[in-house]
Amino acid sequence: MHLIIKWFASALTLVIVSQLIPGFQLENFTTALVAALIISLVNAFLKPILTLLTLPITFLTLGLFSLVINAILLLLAAGLTPGFIVDGFGTALIASILITIISTLLHSLLK
């Protein structure tokens, strides 16, 4: 049950971000649910690999390169999800920062 609540909170986060950033678009809440699932899967399987491969760059930039990794993974998830559009890298970068902030707040409220 807890996993389903976190999934809905992640989808709600995507909807909130889509209202705040013009180039970040979702067709409807069902699309947000699918996008949240795909983002979770991409983060679970690809993010550890990319983080390991880019560890020297991440170390040199004091961790800021992880924001670039998050933006790239968000663009990948948008490409895999019909009805989920992210206009470009800058939009993905800003959206990934907002998603992190809002989802952290929502998940802390749910505990």
KOLMI-956488 format. One record per residue (C-alpha): residue in one letter; x, y, z. Coordinates in Angstrom, 2 decimals, always signed. Layout:
<rs>
A;X;Y;Z .
...
</rs>
This chain:
<rs>
M;+0.00;+0.00;+0.00 .
H;+2.86;+2.35;+0.86 .
L;+4.36;+1.84;-2.61 .
I;+1.10;+2.86;-4.29 .
I;+0.89;+6.02;-2.19 .
K;+4.47;+6.94;-3.13 .
W;+3.64;+6.29;-6.80 .
F;+0.62;+8.62;-6.64 .
A;+2.72;+11.24;-4.81 .
S;+5.32;+11.05;-7.58 .
A;+2.63;+11.47;-10.22 .
L;+1.20;+14.43;-8.31 .
T;+4.68;+15.94;-8.22 .
L;+4.90;+15.66;-12.00 .
V;+1.51;+17.35;-12.38 .
I;+2.60;+20.21;-10.09 .
V;+5.83;+20.69;-12.04 .
S;+3.90;+20.65;-15.32 .
Q;+1.85;+23.57;-14.01 .
L;+4.95;+25.53;-13.01 .
I;+7.24;+25.01;-16.03 .
P;+5.94;+25.87;-19.53 .
G;+8.03;+23.34;-21.49 .
F;+7.11;+20.43;-19.22 .
Q;+3.80;+18.97;-20.38 .
L;+1.61;+16.05;-19.37 .
E;-1.62;+15.11;-21.15 .
N;-3.49;+13.95;-18.04 .
F;-3.06;+12.27;-14.67 .
T;-2.89;+8.81;-16.25 .
T;+0.10;+10.00;-18.26 .
A;+1.62;+11.30;-15.02 .
L;+1.16;+7.86;-13.43 .
V;+2.86;+6.14;-16.37 .
A;+5.63;+8.75;-16.41 .
A;+6.20;+8.33;-12.66 .
L;+6.52;+4.58;-13.15 .
I;+8.95;+4.94;-16.05 .
I;+11.02;+7.55;-14.17 .
S;+11.22;+5.17;-11.22 .
L;+12.36;+2.30;-13.44 .
V;+14.91;+4.45;-15.27 .
N;+16.26;+5.73;-11.95 .
A;+16.42;+2.22;-10.52 .
F;+18.25;+0.62;-13.43 .
L;+20.17;+3.30;-15.34 .
K;+21.03;+5.92;-12.72 .
P;+23.43;+3.71;-10.72 .
I;+25.30;+2.79;-13.91 .
L;+25.54;+6.40;-15.11 .
T;+26.54;+7.59;-11.65 .
L;+29.34;+5.04;-11.52 .
L;+30.56;+5.86;-15.03 .
T;+30.59;+9.60;-14.37 .
L;+32.00;+9.42;-10.85 .
P;+35.19;+11.35;-11.68 .
I;+33.24;+14.21;-13.28 .
T;+30.76;+14.21;-10.40 .
F;+33.63;+14.33;-7.92 .
L;+35.33;+17.21;-9.75 .
T;+32.11;+19.23;-9.88 .
L;+31.37;+18.53;-6.21 .
G;+28.25;+16.55;-7.08 .
L;+26.69;+19.07;-9.45 .
F;+27.04;+16.72;-12.41 .
S;+24.37;+14.54;-10.79 .
L;+21.89;+17.26;-11.80 .
V;+22.92;+16.70;-15.41 .
I;+22.40;+12.95;-15.01 .
N;+18.92;+13.57;-13.56 .
A;+18.03;+15.85;-16.48 .
I;+19.23;+13.29;-19.03 .
L;+17.22;+10.53;-17.35 .
L;+14.15;+12.78;-17.28 .
L;+14.52;+13.42;-21.01 .
L;+14.83;+9.66;-21.56 .
A;+11.68;+8.99;-19.55 .
A;+9.83;+11.67;-21.53 .
G;+10.93;+10.00;-24.74 .
L;+9.60;+6.65;-23.53 .
T;+6.25;+7.99;-22.26 .
P;+3.54;+8.98;-24.76 .
G;+1.89;+12.25;-23.76 .
F;+4.86;+13.40;-21.66 .
I;+6.84;+16.19;-23.31 .
V;+9.97;+17.95;-22.08 .
D;+11.05;+20.68;-24.52 .
G;+14.80;+20.58;-23.96 .
F;+17.74;+20.05;-21.68 .
G;+17.30;+23.35;-19.81 .
T;+13.68;+22.55;-19.10 .
A;+14.65;+19.05;-17.95 .
L;+17.34;+20.46;-15.67 .
I;+14.99;+22.93;-13.98 .
A;+12.21;+20.32;-13.81 .
S;+14.50;+17.74;-12.23 .
I;+15.47;+20.21;-9.52 .
L;+11.82;+21.08;-8.85 .
I;+10.81;+17.42;-8.90 .
T;+13.43;+16.66;-6.27 .
I;+12.29;+19.50;-4.02 .
I;+8.54;+18.88;-4.35 .
S;+8.76;+15.09;-4.07 .
T;+10.92;+15.41;-0.96 .
L;+8.32;+17.68;+0.61 .
L;+5.40;+15.43;-0.38 .
H;+7.10;+12.24;+0.82 .
S;+8.01;+13.85;+4.13 .
L;+4.36;+14.88;+4.59 .
L;+3.23;+11.32;+3.91 .
K;+5.42;+9.80;+6.64 .
</rs>
